[in-house]
Amino acid sequence: MCMLLIILPGPDTAVSTKNTLVVGRVGGLKTMLGSCCGLLIHTFAAVVGLSAIVVKSAYLFAAIKYVGAVYLCYLGIKTLWAMRNLHKQQLEDVEESNKYTGHSCFKQGFLTNVTNPKVAVFFLTFLPQFVDGTGNTFGPFLMMGLIYTGLTALWFVFYVYLLDKISAFMKKPKTKMVIEGLTSAVLIGFGIKLALEK
């Protein structure tokens, strides 16, 4: 069930796709590491009860939700802006830009995941169904969160390597413009959808 939830496209997938296509395999893997670090924070927050407080507090939930929504829209608009200016740059400038972008891939993956309150809700509604509430819940809950993070890492490593293998086709100027345009629209769409979550 976790694998089905992991492979469903979401904001993490959109950011990983964008960074793999723009920066390359290293950018995609850095994004995946950032997302997994975000999942570890959600795991520990859920284990110690912080996620429960966020879910119970409408104000905290709304604050995190809007920060996440604004960040996703920002990434989408930034990608559109970069795409608009791409044809004006020389090849050397594009390569230099890609090197710089690689430094922020981890941060993008981390912030996209950690500012998504739906992940906190998932950890509090899905995982507890498989924990025996009569005993010590700390260990089992922590173990499941770590397993979920590990499965996420495995999926994104496969996904990034697959994208990298077909990148020759994906990096053709017309293909790249279409994919980056779609990715930008998806990121902005996820941001708007997140902002409207209750």
C-alpha positions as CSV (number, residue, x, y, z in Angstrom):
1,M,0.0,0.0,0.0
2,C,2.9,2.4,0.8
3,M,4.4,1.7,-2.6
4,L,1.1,2.6,-4.3
5,L,1.0,5.8,-2.4
6,I,4.7,6.6,-3.1
7,I,4.4,6.2,-6.9
8,L,1.3,8.4,-7.2
9,P,2.5,11.6,-8.7
10,G,2.7,14.5,-6.2
11,P,4.7,17.7,-5.6
12,D,7.9,15.6,-4.8
13,T,7.6,13.8,-8.1
14,A,7.1,17.1,-10.0
15,V,10.2,18.7,-8.3
16,S,12.3,15.6,-8.9
17,T,11.3,15.5,-12.6
18,K,12.1,19.2,-13.1
19,N,15.5,18.9,-11.4
20,T,16.5,15.7,-13.1
21,L,15.7,17.2,-16.5
22,V,17.4,20.6,-15.8
23,V,20.4,19.5,-13.7
24,G,20.7,15.8,-14.5
25,R,20.8,12.7,-12.4
26,V,22.8,14.3,-9.6
27,G,20.1,17.0,-9.3
28,G,17.3,14.4,-9.2
29,L,19.2,12.4,-6.5
30,K,19.8,15.5,-4.4
31,T,16.1,16.3,-4.6
32,M,15.2,12.8,-3.5
33,L,17.6,13.1,-0.5
34,G,15.9,16.4,0.4
35,S,12.4,14.8,0.2
36,C,13.6,11.8,2.3
37,C,15.0,14.2,5.0
38,G,11.6,15.9,5.0
39,L,9.9,12.5,5.5
40,L,12.2,11.8,8.5
41,I,11.2,15.1,10.1
42,H,7.5,14.1,9.5
43,T,8.2,10.7,11.1
44,F,9.8,12.1,14.2
45,A,7.2,14.8,14.5
46,A,4.4,12.2,14.3
47,V,6.2,9.9,16.8
48,V,6.5,12.7,19.4
49,G,3.0,14.0,18.7
50,L,3.8,17.3,17.0
51,S,2.0,16.3,13.9
52,A,-1.2,15.7,16.0
53,I,-0.9,19.2,17.3
54,V,-0.6,20.6,13.8
55,V,-3.6,18.6,12.6
56,K,-5.7,19.7,15.6
57,S,-4.8,23.3,15.2
58,A,-6.5,25.0,12.3
59,Y,-4.1,28.0,12.5
60,L,-0.9,25.9,12.4
61,F,-2.2,23.7,9.7
62,A,-3.2,26.7,7.6
63,A,0.1,28.4,8.2
64,I,2.1,25.4,7.0
65,K,-0.3,24.8,4.2
66,Y,0.0,28.4,2.8
67,V,3.8,28.4,3.1
68,G,3.9,25.1,1.2
69,A,1.4,26.4,-1.4
70,V,3.4,29.6,-2.0
71,Y,6.6,27.7,-2.3
72,L,5.2,25.3,-4.9
73,C,3.8,28.2,-6.9
74,Y,7.2,29.9,-6.6
75,L,9.0,26.9,-8.0
76,G,6.4,26.7,-10.9
77,I,6.8,30.3,-11.8
78,K,10.6,30.2,-11.5
79,T,10.7,27.3,-13.9
80,L,8.4,29.1,-16.4
81,W,10.7,32.2,-16.1
82,A,13.8,30.2,-16.7
83,M,12.2,28.5,-19.7
84,R,11.3,31.9,-21.1
85,N,14.9,33.1,-20.9
86,L,16.5,29.7,-22.0
87,H,16.5,30.5,-25.7
88,K,18.4,33.8,-25.1
89,Q,21.3,32.1,-23.3
90,Q,24.5,30.5,-24.8
91,L,25.3,26.9,-24.1
92,E,28.0,27.9,-21.6
93,D,25.5,30.0,-19.7
94,V,23.0,27.1,-19.5
95,E,25.7,24.8,-18.1
96,E,26.8,27.4,-15.6
97,S,23.2,27.9,-14.6
98,N,22.6,24.2,-14.2
99,K,25.7,23.9,-11.9
100,Y,24.2,26.6,-9.7
101,T,20.7,25.0,-9.8
102,G,22.3,21.8,-8.5
103,H,23.1,23.4,-5.2
104,S,19.4,24.2,-4.5
105,C,18.0,20.8,-5.5
106,F,18.3,19.3,-2.0
107,K,16.7,22.4,-0.5
108,Q,13.8,22.3,-3.0
109,G,13.1,18.6,-2.3
110,F,13.3,19.2,1.5
111,L,11.1,22.3,1.6
112,T,8.5,20.8,-0.8
113,N,8.1,17.8,1.5
114,V,8.4,19.4,4.9
115,T,5.9,22.2,4.1
116,N,3.3,19.8,2.9
117,P,0.8,19.2,5.8
118,K,-0.9,16.4,3.9
119,V,2.2,14.3,4.7
120,A,1.7,14.9,8.4
121,V,-2.0,13.9,8.0
122,F,-0.9,10.8,6.2
123,F,1.5,9.7,8.9
124,L,-1.2,10.2,11.5
125,T,-4.1,8.5,9.7
126,F,-2.5,5.7,7.7
127,L,0.4,4.3,9.7
128,P,-1.4,4.1,13.1
129,Q,-3.7,1.5,11.7
130,F,-0.9,-1.0,11.8
131,V,0.3,-0.3,15.3
132,D,-0.9,-2.2,18.4
133,G,-2.2,0.6,20.7
134,T,-2.0,-1.6,23.8
135,G,1.8,-1.7,23.8
136,N,4.7,0.6,23.3
137,T,4.0,2.5,20.0
138,F,7.2,4.5,19.8
139,G,9.3,1.7,18.2
140,P,6.8,0.4,15.7
141,F,5.8,3.9,14.6
142,L,9.4,4.9,14.1
143,M,10.2,1.7,12.2
144,M,7.2,2.2,9.8
145,G,8.2,5.8,9.2
146,L,11.8,4.7,8.4
147,I,10.6,1.9,6.1
148,Y,8.3,4.3,4.3
149,T,11.2,6.7,3.9
150,G,13.4,3.9,2.6
151,L,10.8,2.8,0.1
152,T,10.4,6.4,-1.1
153,A,14.2,6.6,-1.6
154,L,14.2,3.3,-3.6
155,W,11.4,4.5,-5.9
156,F,12.9,7.9,-6.6
157,V,16.4,6.4,-7.3
158,F,14.7,4.2,-9.9
159,Y,12.6,7.1,-11.2
160,V,15.6,9.5,-11.5
161,Y,17.8,6.9,-13.2
162,L,14.9,6.1,-15.7
163,L,14.5,9.8,-16.5
164,D,18.2,10.2,-16.9
165,K,18.4,7.2,-19.3
166,I,15.8,8.7,-21.6
167,S,17.1,12.3,-21.1
168,A,18.5,12.4,-24.7
169,F,15.0,12.5,-26.0
170,M,13.7,14.5,-23.0
171,K,16.4,17.2,-23.5
172,K,15.6,18.0,-27.1
173,P,14.7,21.7,-27.1
174,K,11.0,21.3,-28.1
175,T,10.5,18.3,-25.7
176,K,12.2,20.1,-22.9
177,M,10.0,23.2,-23.3
178,V,6.8,21.1,-23.3
179,I,7.9,19.0,-20.3
180,E,9.1,22.1,-18.3
181,G,5.9,23.9,-19.2
182,L,3.8,21.0,-18.0
183,T,5.9,20.6,-14.8
184,S,5.5,24.3,-14.1
185,A,1.7,24.1,-14.5
186,V,1.6,21.0,-12.3
187,L,3.7,22.7,-9.5
188,I,1.4,25.7,-9.6
189,G,-1.6,23.4,-9.7
190,F,-0.4,21.5,-6.7
191,G,0.3,24.8,-4.9
192,I,-3.3,26.0,-5.6
193,K,-4.8,22.6,-4.6
194,L,-2.7,22.7,-1.4
195,A,-3.9,26.2,-0.6
196,L,-7.6,25.1,-1.0
197,E,-7.1,22.0,1.3
198,K,-9.2,22.1,4.5
